[in-house]
Amino acid sequence: MVEQVAHMMVHGEAWTIKDLFVLPNEYVYWSIQIVLYPYMTGLVAGA
């Protein structure tokens, strides 16, 4: 029983660490998209 609880806690820690890495990557991706969006739409519109 104690081993199962310890395993769940370790798994929970690994999941939070993984989430901390996912969110900044999404933030950088959307920052780049926001900066490049006017240029992409300008190319499509032929401006």
C-alpha positions, -999 to 999 in steps of 0.1 A, spaced: 0 0 0 28 25 9 47 16 -22 16 24 -44 11 58 -27 48 66 -32 46 56 -68 15 79 -73 33 108 -57 64 104 -80 41 101 -110 23 133 -99 56 151 -96 67 140 -131 34 152 -145 38 187 -130 73 190 -142 62 180 -177 34 206 -176 59 233 -166 78 226 -198 47 225 -220 34 259 -211 64 281 -219 68 264 -253 32 272 -261 38 308 -249 68 312 -272 49 296 -302 20 320 -298 43 350 -293 59 342 -327 25 337 -343 13 371 -330 44 388 -344 43 371 -378 6 372 -384 5 407 -401 32 396 -425 15 363 -434 -18 380 -440 -1 407 -461 15 380 -483 -19 363 -488 -36 396 -497 -8 405 -521 1 436 -503 
